[in-house]
C-alpha cells in the first residue's frame, strides 16, 4: 500500500513539473506544433504568435494579442529544448 502511494505521489509531482516547465508552441511560419521546455515556470501551456509572419507591430494589436505575443516572445525565443510533435 505504501508503495502505491509513493508511485501516485511521484506521478503527481512529475505532472506538476511538466505543467509548469513544459509547453506547446505553434510555429508562426509553418503552423507546426512543437513541445518545448520553458526557461521558467508558468501555468500557460499553449503559445502562439498572433502576429505570425505579418509586419504587424505590437501597437497595432488588441490587448489580448499583445499579451499573447509578449508571452510567445518571452517563452518561445528563450526555450531550453524543443522538438516537433505534429
Secondary structure, DSSP 8 states (H G I E B T S, - for coil): -HHHHHHHHHHHHHHHHHHHHEEEEE-TTT--EEEEE-SS--S--EE--SSTTS---GGGS-HHHHHHHHHHHHHHTT-SEEEE--
